[in-house]
Amino acid sequence: MTVSRALRLTVVGVRTHVSYMSRSPLEITFAVLVPLVYATLAVYLFRAADNPDRLLTAAVGAGLMGIWSSVLFGSGGAVQNQRWLGTLETLVSSPTPLSLVLLPITLATAVIGTYAMGATVLWGAVLFDVPLDFAHPLLFPVAVPVCVLSLGMMGLLLAATFVLLRNANALANPLDAPVWLLSGLLVPVTVLPDWTRPVSWVLPTTWGSRAVHAATSGGAGVGEVLTPMIVALALGAVYALVAVLVLGRVELRARAAATLSLA
């Protein structure tokens, strides 16, 4: 398969899944309503801690949590929906590589998750009078897509595992809070125990969120935004490569274990 054909399949797949997911009440709930609850709690917690200058950071962090939840449950839900519809076996046996089937799904869930970022920032500005004084207003719109892309690559690796599991939500549920804690989406990873640092460093979400927060809060230089962005993209590429390799093994294992269908 040529690169141009793979890109075309990815673009068409992302557009199709975004159109489908944006009409799903469950996806809208995860993308908009749940992050608003996160944002409300975060703003009140930061105010109670006498950190009024970090209210925008709280709103942005809640948005990142919403994006991660959308990717996590969206990837698992999309694979599970294909299994319920009886089309997962057809997708696996189709000439198109399974990675190019799952990649648009994970990217689409990340794109839908960007609703969360806009919703939480506007929610904080309108309801809590959070000033929208970004430290790097030009870099912030760049850092967010980079973070979304890194989340999508991580979602692709998770989706590879979801193909093997008949109940993908069994793995998705316990991964929600630990990942956003280890990635520093809302609170810095420096407040966590030292033994968690190596785990945080290998997560692309850690570097993506660091770039977004550096573009949001004051005192960070341009290099403190660009460097995490580059690391997030590099780790995202590694995760994508690992996902492609894992998918081959998972596909064979799923065929042997007969876990592609619900029957």
C-alpha positions in Angstrom: 0.0 0.0 0.0 1.3 3.4 -1.0 1.8 6.3 1.4 -0.8 8.4 -0.4 -3.4 5.7 -0.2 -2.7 5.2 3.5 -3.1 8.9 4.1 -6.3 9.1 2.1 -7.7 6.1 4.1 -6.8 7.8 7.3 -8.3 11.1 6.4 -11.5 9.6 5.1 -11.7 7.3 8.2 -11.2 10.1 10.6 -13.9 12.3 8.9 -16.3 9.4 8.9 -15.8 8.5 12.6 -15.9 12.1 13.7 -19.2 12.5 11.9 -20.6 9.4 13.6 -19.2 10.0 17.1 -20.4 13.7 17.1 -23.9 12.3 16.9 -23.5 9.8 19.7 -25.0 10.9 23.0 -22.5 8.8 24.9 -19.5 10.4 23.1 -20.9 13.9 23.7 -21.3 13.0 27.4 -17.7 11.9 27.7 -16.4 14.8 25.6 -18.4 17.7 27.1 -20.4 17.0 30.2 -17.8 14.9 32.1 -15.0 17.5 31.6 -17.3 20.2 32.8 -17.7 18.3 36.1 -13.9 17.9 36.2 -13.4 21.6 35.5 -15.9 22.7 38.2 -14.2 20.5 40.9 -10.7 21.6 39.8 -11.5 25.3 39.9 -13.1 25.0 43.4 -10.1 23.0 44.6 -7.6 25.5 43.3 -9.5 28.4 44.8 -9.7 26.6 48.2 -5.9 26.1 48.0 -5.5 29.9 47.5 -4.1 29.5 43.9 -6.3 31.9 41.9 -3.5 32.5 39.4 -3.7 28.8 38.4 -7.5 28.7 37.6 -6.8 28.7 33.9 -4.4 25.8 34.4 -7.2 23.9 36.2 -9.6 24.5 33.3 -7.0 23.4 30.7 -6.1 20.4 32.8 -9.7 19.3 33.1 -9.9 19.6 29.3 -6.9 17.3 28.9 -8.6 14.8 31.2 -11.7 14.9 29.0 -9.6 14.3 25.9 -7.9 11.3 27.5 -11.3 9.9 28.7 -12.7 10.3 25.2 -9.7 8.5 23.6 -9.7 5.7 26.2 -13.4 4.9 26.2 -13.9 5.9 22.6 -11.2 3.4 21.4 -12.6 0.6 23.5 -16.2 1.5 22.6 -15.5 1.7 18.9 -13.8 -1.8 18.9 -16.6 -3.1 21.0 -19.3 -1.6 18.7 -17.7 -3.4 15.7 -17.8 -6.6 17.7 -21.5 -6.1 18.6 -22.3 -5.3 15.0 -20.5 -8.4 13.8 -18.2 -6.5 11.6 -14.9 -6.9 13.5 -14.2 -10.2 11.9 -14.7 -8.7 8.5 -12.4 -5.8 9.2 -9.7 -8.1 10.4 -9.9 -10.2 7.3 -10.1 -7.3 4.9 -7.1 -6.5 2.7 -6.6 -3.2 4.5 -4.1 -3.5 7.4 -5.9 -3.5 10.8 -3.7 -0.7 12.0 -5.1 1.6 9.2 -8.6 0.5 10.4 -8.0 1.4 14.0 -5.9 4.5 13.5 -8.8 6.7 12.2 -10.9 5.5 15.1 -8.4 6.5 17.8 -7.6 9.8 16.0 -11.3 10.6 15.7 -11.9 10.0 19.4 -9.0 12.4 20.1 -10.5 15.0 17.8 -13.9 14.6 19.5 -12.1 15.0 22.8 -11.0 18.5 21.8 -14.6 19.6 22.4 -13.6 19.1 26.1 -10.8 21.6 25.9 -13.0 24.3 24.4 -15.9 23.5 26.8 -13.8 23.6 30.0 -12.0 26.8 29.0 -15.3 28.6 28.1 -17.0 27.2 31.2 -14.3 28.6 33.4 -14.3 32.0 31.7 -18.1 32.4 31.7 -19.0 30.8 35.0 -15.9 31.4 37.2 -14.5 34.5 35.5 -11.2 32.7 34.8 -9.0 35.2 32.8 -7.9 33.8 29.5 -4.3 35.1 29.8 -2.3 32.4 28.1 1.5 32.7 28.5 2.0 31.8 24.8 -1.3 32.3 23.0 0.3 31.5 19.6 1.9 28.2 20.8 -1.2 27.0 22.7 -3.2 26.2 19.6 -0.2 24.2 18.3 0.5 22.4 21.6 -3.1 21.1 21.9 -3.1 19.2 18.5 0.3 17.8 19.3 -1.1 16.5 22.6 -4.2 15.2 20.9 -2.0 13.4 18.4 0.1 11.8 21.1 -3.0 10.7 22.9 -4.3 9.2 19.7 -1.1 7.1 19.2 -1.4 5.9 22.8 -5.0 5.0 22.0 -3.9 3.0 19.0 -1.8 0.8 21.2 -4.6 0.3 23.6 -7.0 -0.4 20.7 -4.7 -3.3 19.7 -5.3 -4.8 23.1 -9.0 -4.1 22.9 -9.3 -6.3 19.8 -8.2 -9.3 21.9 -10.7 -8.6 24.7 -14.4 -9.4 24.3 -15.1 -6.8 27.0 -12.8 -4.0 26.2 -14.3 -1.7 28.9 -12.8 -4.2 31.5 -9.4 -2.7 30.6 -10.5 0.8 29.9 -12.1 1.5 33.2 -9.1 1.0 35.5 -6.8 2.9 33.1 -8.7 6.2 33.3 -7.5 7.8 36.5 -4.0 6.3 36.8 -2.9 7.6 33.4 -4.0 11.2 33.9 -2.4 11.2 37.3 0.9 9.8 36.0 0.8 12.2 33.0 0.3 15.3 35.1 -2.8 16.4 33.2 -4.2 18.2 36.2 -1.5 18.2 38.9 2.3 18.1 38.3 4.0 14.8 38.3 6.5 16.2 40.8 3.9 15.8 43.6 3.9 12.0 43.0 6.3 9.5 44.6 9.7 9.3 43.0 9.2 5.7 41.8 6.5 6.9 39.4 8.8 9.2 37.5 10.1 6.6 35.0 6.6 5.5 34.2 5.6 9.1 33.6 8.6 9.8 31.3 7.7 7.0 28.9 4.1 8.2 28.4 3.6 10.6 25.5 0.7 12.1 27.4 3.1 13.4 30.0 5.1 15.5 27.5 2.0 16.6 25.6 0.3 17.9 28.7 3.6 19.5 29.8 3.7 21.4 26.5 0.1 22.5 26.9 0.5 23.6 30.5 3.8 25.5 29.6 1.9 27.4 26.9 -0.8 28.2 29.4 0.9 29.2 32.6 3.3 32.2 33.0 7.0 32.0 33.4 7.7 29.3 30.8 9.9 30.1 27.9 9.4 29.1 24.3 11.8 26.2 24.6 9.8 24.8 27.5 6.9 24.5 25.1 8.7 23.3 22.0 10.9 20.6 23.7 8.0 18.7 25.3 6.1 18.9 22.0 9.0 17.3 20.1 9.4 14.6 22.8 5.6 13.9 22.6 5.7 13.5 18.9 8.7 11.2 19.1 7.1 9.0 21.7 3.9 9.0 19.8 5.7 7.7 16.7 7.3 5.0 18.9 3.9 4.0 20.3 2.4 3.9 16.8 5.2 1.6 15.6 4.8 -0.7 18.6 1.0 -0.7 18.0 1.5 -1.9 14.5 3.8 -4.7 15.6 1.5 -5.7 18.5 -1.5 -5.7 16.2 0.0 -8.5 14.1 0.5 -10.7 17.2 -2.9 -9.7 18.7 -4.7 -10.5 15.4 -3.2 -14.0 15.3 -3.9 -14.5 19.0 -7.5 -13.3 18.6 -8.0 -15.7 15.7 -6.6 -18.6 17.6 -8.6 -17.8 20.8 -11.8 -17.1 18.8 -12.3 -13.8 20.7 -13.2 -11.6 17.6 -16.9 -12.3 17.9 -19.3 -12.4 20.8 -20.5 -15.9 19.9 
